[in-house]
Amino acid sequence: MIGIGSKVTVSYIMRLKDGTEIDRTPEEEPFEFVVGSQEVFPAFEEAMTGQKPGNQVSFSVDPDQGYGPSSPELVQTLPKTAFGDDAELVQGERYDAETEDGLPVSFRVIESTDDTIVADFNHPLAGQTLDLEVHILAVE
């Protein structure tokens, strides 16, 4: 039975509320994690607790328990020069960059003009409720 410290091997399918599949473990590469090590959402660990190998579990993860709500403060208008003189930033695309402190960040371009871009630094799944179907393959 799964509890704190259990090493759990699962396969899963993750979907948005509208049924769009956004992630799936490849058959040849099941996902492993240790309960209590904060490798997965707390709601994921809670759904696994008490389960046994062979069980299939379906559950939802609300934004507050997943990638958080979408925050308007993380949508910013920035000068294009902040990304280098020859940066080509396309509306709708995601990019990786670094802050002035050298920390990695990811953003999506919402709008682009000659001089500025509107960048959304929210996680792509912020504000989304996630539906998961999990098959427990092994427990150690």
Summary of the structure (lengths in Angstrom):
residues: 140
radius of gyration: 19.0
end to end distance: 9.1
largest distance: 58.7
contacts: 337
relative contact order: 0.29
helix: 12%
strand: 41%
